[in-house]
């Protein structure tokens, strides 16, 4: 695996800030960012449910594997040189259930979190 394509929601302030932060991080795996539901996303990944990609982070690996929601977030962390150890810790049997709940909670409330943090346009 050499490249992970991140389908992110550009309408979400929190998502835009995460995108900016991720671009700045040292990476072990290249991250390519494409707005979800965009023409480029639809052209590159016609088999995806593009309405669903707007509900949570979606990742596509260069070998065609698709990661959604908490698994996508763990893969993003795994791609970052400073956070790969965290990806392993958060995906451990002891922490994975909590990781899934927290990531799902943040994803479901990302617009409200973005507004509260002053990240909305």
C-alpha positions in Angstrom: 0.0 0.0 0.0 1.5 3.3 -1.1 -1.5 5.7 -1.4 -4.7 6.3 0.5 -7.4 8.5 -1.0 -9.4 10.4 1.6 -12.9 11.4 0.7 -13.7 14.2 3.0 -16.6 16.7 3.4 -15.5 20.2 2.4 -18.7 21.7 3.7 -17.8 20.7 7.2 -15.5 23.1 9.1 -14.1 20.4 11.3 -13.4 18.2 8.3 -11.6 21.1 6.5 -9.5 21.8 9.5 -8.6 18.0 9.8 -7.7 18.1 6.1 -5.4 21.0 6.6 -3.8 19.4 9.7 -3.3 16.0 7.9 -1.7 17.7 4.9 1.0 19.1 7.2 1.8 15.9 9.0 4.8 13.7 8.0 3.5 10.6 6.3 4.6 7.0 5.8 1.8 6.5 3.3 0.8 9.2 0.8 -2.6 10.7 1.5 -4.6 12.2 -1.5 -7.7 14.3 -0.6 -10.8 14.5 -2.7 -14.0 16.1 -1.7 -16.8 13.6 -1.2 -19.6 13.6 -3.8 -17.4 15.6 -6.2 -17.2 14.8 -9.9 -13.7 13.6 -9.4 -14.8 11.2 -6.6 -17.7 9.9 -8.7 -15.4 9.4 -11.7 -12.6 7.7 -9.8 -14.9 5.5 -7.6 -18.2 4.9 -9.5 -18.9 1.8 -7.4 -19.2 3.8 -4.1 -22.4 5.0 -2.6 -21.5 8.7 -2.8 -24.4 9.8 -0.6 -22.9 7.5 2.1 -19.4 8.9 1.7 -20.8 12.3 3.0 -22.0 10.7 6.2 -18.5 9.6 7.4 -14.9 9.6 6.4 -14.2 7.2 3.6 -10.8 6.0 2.5 -9.8 4.0 -0.6 -6.4 2.3 -0.8 -4.4 2.0 -4.0 -5.2 -1.7 -3.9 -9.0 -1.0 -3.9 -9.7 -1.6 -0.2 -12.4 0.7 1.2 -12.4 1.9 4.8 -15.4 3.8 6.3 -15.9 5.6 9.6 -13.7 4.6 12.6 -11.7 2.2 10.4 -10.9 5.0 8.0 -9.8 7.2 10.9 -7.5 4.5 12.2 -6.0 4.0 8.7 -5.4 7.8 8.4 -3.5 7.6 11.7 -1.6 4.6 10.5 -0.5 6.5 7.5 1.1 9.3 9.6 4.6 8.7 10.9 4.0 10.3 14.3 0.7 8.6 14.9 1.1 5.0 13.6 1.7 3.8 17.2 -1.6 5.5 18.2 -3.4 3.6 15.4 -2.2 0.3 16.8 -3.1 1.3 20.4 -6.6 2.6 19.4 -7.3 -0.5 17.3 -6.4 -2.9 20.1 -9.2 -5.2 21.4 -9.3 -3.2 24.7 -9.6 0.2 23.1 -11.4 -0.5 19.7 -15.0 -0.4 21.1 -14.3 3.0 22.7 -12.5 4.3 19.6 -15.5 3.4 17.5 -17.9 5.1 19.9 -15.9 8.3 20.1 -15.2 8.5 16.4 -18.8 7.9 15.6 -20.0 10.5 18.1 -17.6 13.1 16.6 -18.6 12.2 13.0 -22.3 12.4 13.8 -21.9 15.9 15.4 -19.1 17.3 13.2 -21.1 20.2 11.9 -22.0 21.3 15.5 -18.5 20.8 16.7 -17.2 22.9 13.8 -19.6 25.7 14.5 -18.8 25.6 18.3 -15.0 25.7 17.4 -15.5 28.6 15.1 -14.5 26.6 12.0 -17.7 27.2 9.9 -17.6 29.5 6.9 
